[in-house]
């Protein structure tokens, strides 16, 4: 039996979304930005990503999803 293979179509990726900055004056945003900076310094990129998700989902998000 012969197996026929074919290439899949092209993959289209979007440009990376900029990191959220948080809303000035919001203590929750400020805490998340500080936590993200500390995680980045120690090389914990998973935590950086978690903080970005929390900032985007926080009620004071600065950019549309």
C-alpha positions in Angstrom: 0.0 0.0 0.0 1.3 3.4 -0.9 1.0 6.4 1.3 0.6 9.8 -0.3 1.6 12.9 1.6 1.0 16.5 1.0 2.0 19.7 2.6 -0.4 21.7 4.7 -1.3 25.2 3.8 0.6 28.2 5.1 0.4 29.2 8.8 -0.6 32.8 9.4 0.6 34.3 12.6 -0.3 37.7 14.0 2.2 40.3 15.3 2.9 40.0 19.0 0.6 42.1 21.2 2.4 44.8 23.2 2.6 44.2 27.0 -0.2 46.0 28.9 0.9 48.9 31.0 -1.9 49.1 33.5 -4.0 52.1 34.5 -2.2 54.9 36.3 -3.4 55.2 39.9 -4.8 51.6 40.0 -3.1 49.7 42.9 -4.0 46.3 41.4 -2.3 47.3 38.0 0.7 48.7 39.8 1.1 45.5 41.8 0.8 43.3 38.7 3.4 45.5 36.8 5.8 45.2 39.7 5.2 41.4 40.0 5.8 41.1 36.2 9.1 43.0 36.4 10.3 40.9 39.3 9.4 37.7 37.4 11.3 38.9 34.3 14.4 39.7 36.4 14.4 36.1 37.8 13.8 34.6 34.3 10.2 33.4 35.1 8.6 34.0 31.7 5.6 31.9 32.6 4.8 34.3 35.5 5.4 37.3 33.1 2.8 35.9 30.8 0.4 35.2 33.7 0.7 38.9 34.8 0.1 40.1 31.3 -3.1 38.0 31.1 -4.3 39.4 34.5 -3.5 43.0 33.4 -5.4 42.5 30.2 -8.4 41.0 32.0 -8.4 43.6 34.8 -11.3 46.1 34.5 -8.8 48.9 33.9 -7.3 47.4 30.8 -5.7 50.0 28.5 -6.0 48.2 25.1 -8.8 46.3 23.4 -8.5 42.6 23.3 
